[in-house]
Amino acid sequence: MMKLCKSPFSFPIAVGAVLLAAGLGQNAAADTPLGWINSGNVSAYTIDRFSFELTGAKLKVNDTIDFLSIREDLLAGQQRLVGDSGDLDGERFEFHLGLTDNLALFYTRQQQEFTVDLGTISSVKLVDISASLETDMESAGLKWIFWRGNLLNPDNRFSAAALEVSGFSNKTKDFDVTVSEIYFPDLTIFFTNPQTFSVASLEDEGWRARLIYTW
């Protein structure tokens, strides 16, 4: 299979996936091959007409579950990130609905918490600090098969080409740091009331279109 474009997201490995599927009838010319699922699978196939597929997954990364050493690579050379920094916990849901033999609707939502532990910060007196980055990601769109080959592949699949158009939105809650004092080499600033500094408006949205060819 050749992918003509790349998804803008890179998700950690999903653990404990649960699949609920209904209406699995006979495969049409470019329907998803028997035994395949659409969740997380980039292909030019669509689910059968009037069928749906719903998947759910638990996302987990820590010092024990670290597939391909992603967490280890993230923390390599970082002196400010300590403790459980790099741990990730979340859920992912994906829904596919076949509208016709050539057109399908899909929706994906992922919620996750990424642990950030900055340890002791000598330049301030901390009152409170956010423990994680909480992110909500959504994507929805349509996949349309505009071409199907006439000959079967050795594994009884038809070649196909499809256009996929979708919109996406990513939002992360504010990361807050509350301090009562700030220390400089020759000066200390005291706050009568603790002050909160935030990394805010961590969000983006947009749309994408991609051509997918599967043979």
KASULGI-V371954 format. One record per residue. N is the residue number from 0. RES is the residue in three letters. SS is DSSP state (@ for helix, = for strand, . for the rest). Layout:
N/RES/SS  N/RES/SS
This chain:
0/MET/.  1/MET/=  2/LYS/=  3/LEU/.  4/CYS/.  5/LYS/.  6/SER/.  7/PRO/.  8/PHE/.  9/SER/.  10/PHE/.  11/PRO/.  12/ILE/.  13/ALA/=  14/VAL/=  15/GLY/=  16/ALA/=  17/VAL/=  18/LEU/=  19/LEU/=  20/ALA/=  21/ALA/=  22/GLY/.  23/LEU/.  24/GLY/.  25/GLN/.  26/ASN/.  27/ALA/.  28/ALA/.  29/ALA/.  30/ASP/=  31/THR/.  32/PRO/.  33/LEU/.  34/GLY/.  35/TRP/.  36/ILE/.  37/ASN/.  38/SER/.  39/GLY/.  40/ASN/.  41/VAL/.  42/SER/.  43/ALA/.  44/TYR/.  45/THR/=  46/ILE/.  47/ASP/.  48/ARG/.  49/PHE/.  50/SER/.  51/PHE/=  52/GLU/=  53/LEU/=  54/THR/=  55/GLY/=  56/ALA/=  57/LYS/=  58/LEU/=  59/LYS/=  60/VAL/=  61/ASN/.  62/ASP/.  63/THR/.  64/ILE/.  65/ASP/.  66/PHE/@  67/LEU/@  68/SER/@  69/ILE/@  70/ARG/@  71/GLU/@  72/ASP/@  73/LEU/@  74/LEU/@  75/ALA/.  76/GLY/.  77/GLN/.  78/GLN/.  79/ARG/.  80/LEU/.  81/VAL/.  82/GLY/.  83/ASP/.  84/SER/.  85/GLY/.  86/ASP/.  87/LEU/=  88/ASP/=  89/GLY/=  90/GLU/=  91/ARG/=  92/PHE/=  93/GLU/=  94/PHE/=  95/HIS/=  96/LEU/=  97/GLY/=  98/LEU/.  99/THR/.  100/ASP/.  101/ASN/.  102/LEU/=  103/ALA/=  104/LEU/=  105/PHE/=  106/TYR/=  107/THR/=  108/ARG/=  109/GLN/=  110/GLN/=  111/GLN/=  112/GLU/=  113/PHE/=  114/THR/=  115/VAL/.  116/ASP/.  117/LEU/.  118/GLY/.  119/THR/.  120/ILE/.  121/SER/.  122/SER/.  123/VAL/=  124/LYS/=  125/LEU/=  126/VAL/=  127/ASP/=  128/ILE/=  129/SER/.  130/ALA/.  131/SER/=  132/LEU/=  133/GLU/=  134/THR/=  135/ASP/=  136/MET/=  137/GLU/=  138/SER/=  139/ALA/=  140/GLY/=  141/LEU/=  142/LYS/=  143/TRP/=  144/ILE/=  145/PHE/=  146/TRP/=  147/ARG/=  148/GLY/=  149/ASN/=  150/LEU/=  151/LEU/=  152/ASN/.  153/PRO/.  154/ASP/.  155/ASN/.  156/ARG/.  157/PHE/=  158/SER/=  159/ALA/=  160/ALA/=  161/ALA/=  162/LEU/=  163/GLU/=  164/VAL/=  165/SER/=  166/GLY/=  167/PHE/=  168/SER/=  169/ASN/=  170/LYS/=  171/THR/=  172/LYS/.  173/ASP/.  174/PHE/=  175/ASP/=  176/VAL/=  177/THR/=  178/VAL/=  179/SER/=  180/GLU/=  181/ILE/=  182/TYR/=  183/PHE/=  184/PRO/.  185/ASP/.  186/LEU/=  187/THR/=  188/ILE/=  189/PHE/=  190/PHE/=  191/THR/=  192/ASN/=  193/PRO/=  194/GLN/=  195/THR/=  196/PHE/=  197/SER/=  198/VAL/=  199/ALA/.  200/SER/.  201/LEU/=  202/GLU/=  203/ASP/=  204/GLU/=  205/GLY/=  206/TRP/=  207/ARG/=  208/ALA/=  209/ARG/=  210/LEU/=  211/ILE/=  212/TYR/=  213/THR/=  214/TRP/.
